[in-house]
Amino acid sequence: MVCSKHLIWLLIAITWFSSELSEGREYPWTKAHATFYGDSSGSETMQGACGYGNLFQQGYGLETAALSTALFNGGLTCGACFEIKCYNSTQWCLKGSVRITATNFCPPNYSLPSDNGGWCNPPRKHFDLSLPMFLKIAQYRAGIVPVLYRRVPCLKQGGIKFEIKGNPYWMLVLVYNVGGTGNVVDVKVKGSKTNEWVQMTRNWGQNWQTSEQLLGQSLSFRVTTQGGRAIQSDNVAPANWEFGKTYEGRNNIESV
């Protein structure tokens, strides 16, 4: 029986995530709350504090959420995946759970009490879901519901994507479509003429920057996710790469 590409990537993601769990990283169910923002089209969930753009084009769709300060971690949680289910409310909860990717930030509102409108105020753990995701676990009229959540593997199709922006003197790279634990904590780039890895720094969300001048060189990237797994994609962008374009890497997984 021939496996489909989707099944192959699914197995890769599960194997990778399971390996990290075997190293002692367990993700139990934890209590939080959830609301929703936007309408059924999800137009208000596009863009956001993680730096992602059109979530449909980038493969995230409406299976997304904005995270409160306690979960967002200054943007380092961007790209992580969670399973969420409503609990302890027979009036509003629906059966089942949803899997979402963290793509945005739910800012605090200190003008309102944390238990009455200031849902994303620290230290509350809170998910602001897209409306279609909220309606899978709770009734619309609930507005806010208690939930249980846990980290789960991100199941993505294809390789990691690198969207290159900037100018000849400054490069900004959006890293997305990351499987496994999903959230990136370190990025390095190497040009075909530099012969060494250049450390990139996080600008905001999952946008990583460097002032190294790399025009005219093919580019390789080394991405490290939470848990210490490195994905090295060699010669992702050809020597004639262009700003504003996206290049797809491979998923060569190794321990670091």
N, C-alpha and C positions, 0 to 999 in steps of 0.2 A: 504494500500500500504506500503510495507516495504522499508525503506530508505537504500540506500547503505552506506558503510563505508565512501566513498568519500563525499557523501552528508552530512553525520553527521559531519565530520570534517570541511566541508565548513561552515555549520551553526554555529559551535562552533567559528570558526575564525571570522565570520562576527559579531556574537553577542558580542564577546570580544572587537573587534575593535570599534564597534558602541558604546559600553559602555564608552570607553575612549573618543570618540568624544563627547558624551553627557556631559562629564566633562569639556567641553570648549576647547578641543584640536582639532582645525580645520586645515585641510591641503588644502589650496587653490592651484590653478595652479600658477606656478612660471616659469619665463623665464630662460633658460640655453642653452647650446649647446651640441651636441653629435657627436662623431666620432666612429670608430670601431678599434679593434685590433685583430690580428690573422686571420685565414682562416675559411672556412665553417665547418671544423671539430671541432673547438673550443679548440684544444689542448693547445693553448697558454693561455687560460683563466683558466686552471686548477691551483691548488695550490693558490698562491696569498697571499696578505697582511692580509687577514682576518683569515688565518689559516685553511681554508677549504682545503680538499684534492682533491679527485676525485669527481667533481661536479655532475657527472652522478650518481655515487653510492650514493651520499648524497642527491639526490633528487632535486638539483638545475638545472641540465642540462645546456643548453645554454642560459637560460633566466636570464642572469646575466649582471653586469656592474662593471667597475672600476670607482671609484668616485674621483673627484679632492679634493684637500686639504680642500676647503671651504665646501664640503659636507661630507667628510670622517670622520671628527671629531676625528682624532687620532685613528680610529678603532671602536669607539663606535657606528657608523652607520652600521657596518657590520651586515648583516641579515635583515636590513630594506628593505621594498618593495616599489617600485615606479611604477607609470604609466607614460609613456612618449609618446609624440606624436610630430611629425614634424609640424612646422607652419611657416607662413610668407615666404614661398618659393615655388611658384607655379611651378618653373622649376624642383625642386628636391624632393619635399615632396610627399609622398603617403598617402592615406587615412588610418585611423585607428590608433591604439596605441598598445604599448606592455607593459607588466608588467614584471619587472625584480627584482632580489634580489641583493643587494650590496654585492659583494664577493671579491673585490679587490680594490687596491689604484692606481690611476693614478698620478704618481709623476710629480712635476713641472719640467720644462726645462727652466731655467733662461737664457740659451744661446740664446733663441729665443724669439721674442716679443710675448706678450700674445695674440695678434690678428693675429699672423702669425707663427703658429707652437707650441708656448708655451701654448697650449689650456688649460692645467691643472694648469697653474700658478695662485696663489692667486691674487685677490679674485674671480676669475672666478668660476662659478658653471658649472661643466662639467661632462658628462657621456661618458665613453669609453665603448661602447657596444660590445658584441660578434657580429661577422659579420652577422650571421643569424638574430639577433634581429634588427640590423641596416637596413638590407634589407627589413624588414617588414614596416618601416616607411619612408625610403628614398632610392633614387637610389644610386648605388655603386659609380658612378662617382662624386657624390657630395663631398665625403670625410668628410665634416663637415657640419652640418645643425643646424639652430636654432630650439629649442624644447621648449615645455611646459612640466612641470613635476609636480606630486603631490604624496604625500604619500598615500598608499593604504594598506588594510589588506593583510598580508601574508597568503596564503591559502595552508597549508601543510597537508599531509596525515600522520597519525600516531602521536606518541608522540614525545616529545623532546628527542634528542639523546645526550648521554654523552660518548665521546671517552676518555678513561683514559690512560694517558701516564706518564712517569717519572720513579721513583725508590722508594725503601722503605722509603726514607727520604724526598722525594719531589714529589708531585703529580701535574700533569698538565692535565686539563680537557678541551677538545674542546666541546663547546655547540653549537648544530646546529639543524636544522629542527624546528625552533621556529615559531609558528603561531602568529596571532594577529599583533601587531606592529613590531614584528620580531627581533628587536635589543635588546640585553641583556645589562643591566647596572649594575647588581649586582648578585653575586652567593654566596650561602652559602652551606656548606656540613655538614652532621652530621653522625657520625658512630654509630652503634648500642650500643657501649660501652661508647661513649663520653657523651651522653645524653644532649648535647647542640650544637647549631649551631656554626660552625666555619666559620668566614669570609674569603672568598677567594679574592685574588687580581688579577687584569687583567695583564697578562704577555704581550701579544700582540694579536691583532685581537680579536677573541672570544675564546682565550685560557686563562683559569683561573687557578691559582696556590695556593697551600698551602704546608706548611712544616709539617703540622699535620700528625702524623703517624697513618694511618687508615687501615693497612693490617689486615686481619682476621676479619674485621667487615663489616656487610652489610651497604650500603651507601644510604643516602637520600639526595636529592638536593632541594634547594629552589632558584628558578630563578626569578629575577625581571626584567621586560622589561620597556622600556621607557613608561612613563605614569603611573608607579607605580603599575602595576599588577604583582602579584606573582603567580608562578606556583610551587606547592610543589609536588614533586615526592618521595614518601616514599619507602624505601627499593628497590631502582632501581637496584643496584648491589648487588648480594648475598655475603655472607661472604667470599666465595672463588673466588671473582672477580680477574681478571688478567689485568696487564698492556698490552696495545695494543688492548684491546677489547672495543667494543661499547655496551652500555646498553640503553634501551629505557624507558623513563619515562612516567608518566601519566600527564594529563593536568587538575589538580585540580585548578581552577581559583578562586582567592579571592582578595578582596581589601586589601591594606596595607596603 
